[in-house]
Amino acid sequence: MQEENLYRIVEVSLRQGSARRDIGIMTVRQALALPQGATIEVSDPALNSRSNGHYLTREQLKQYACG
């Protein structure tokens, strides 16, 4: 993983069925450390801003962190 990517800030939401519940703002590292059973969506850290409806899955976030 690329160390600098782990410290980017993302907005994290929990997906429950068709509903999405905002969890908060955290680093990529913290988001990846959330429990595996939780279905999370995160704002795109490459955009470095609010997501504007574009969210990444946990797998996509792992790929981003690896560079």
C-alpha positions as CSV (number, residue, x, y, z in Angstrom):
1,M,0.0,0.0,0.0
2,Q,1.1,3.5,-0.7
3,E,1.5,5.3,2.7
4,E,0.4,8.7,1.5
5,N,-2.9,7.2,0.2
6,L,-3.7,5.7,3.6
7,Y,-3.9,9.2,5.1
8,R,-6.3,10.8,2.6
9,I,-9.6,11.9,4.1
10,V,-12.8,10.3,3.0
11,E,-16.5,10.5,3.9
12,V,-17.9,7.1,5.0
13,S,-21.4,5.8,4.8
14,L,-23.0,2.5,5.8
15,R,-25.2,0.9,3.2
16,Q,-28.2,-1.0,4.6
17,G,-30.4,-2.3,1.8
18,S,-31.5,0.8,-0.2
19,A,-30.7,3.2,2.6
20,R,-27.4,4.9,3.2
21,R,-26.4,6.2,6.7
22,D,-23.6,8.7,7.0
23,I,-20.9,7.4,9.5
24,G,-18.4,10.3,9.3
25,I,-15.1,11.6,8.0
26,M,-12.0,9.5,8.5
27,T,-8.7,8.4,6.8
28,V,-8.6,5.7,4.2
29,R,-6.7,3.5,6.7
30,Q,-9.5,4.0,9.3
31,A,-12.2,3.2,6.7
32,L,-10.4,0.0,5.7
33,A,-10.2,-1.0,9.3
34,L,-14.0,-1.0,9.8
35,P,-15.6,-4.4,10.4
36,Q,-15.7,-6.6,7.3
37,G,-19.4,-7.4,7.7
38,A,-20.3,-3.7,7.2
39,T,-21.2,-2.6,3.7
40,I,-19.5,0.7,3.4
41,E,-19.3,3.4,0.7
42,V,-16.7,6.1,0.7
43,S,-16.2,9.3,-1.2
44,D,-13.5,9.1,-3.8
45,P,-10.2,10.2,-2.1
46,A,-8.7,11.2,-5.5
47,L,-11.4,14.0,-5.8
48,N,-10.5,15.3,-2.4
49,S,-13.9,16.8,-1.9
50,R,-17.5,15.7,-1.2
51,S,-18.5,12.8,-3.3
52,N,-21.2,14.4,-5.4
53,G,-22.9,11.0,-5.5
54,H,-19.8,9.1,-6.6
55,Y,-18.9,6.5,-4.0
56,L,-16.3,3.7,-3.9
57,T,-16.8,0.2,-2.4
58,R,-14.4,-1.3,0.1
59,E,-12.7,-3.2,-2.7
60,Q,-12.2,-0.1,-4.8
61,L,-10.8,1.7,-1.8
62,K,-8.3,-1.1,-1.2
63,Q,-7.2,-0.8,-4.9
64,Y,-6.8,3.0,-4.4
65,A,-4.7,2.5,-1.2
66,C,-2.4,0.1,-3.1
67,G,-1.8,2.7,-5.7
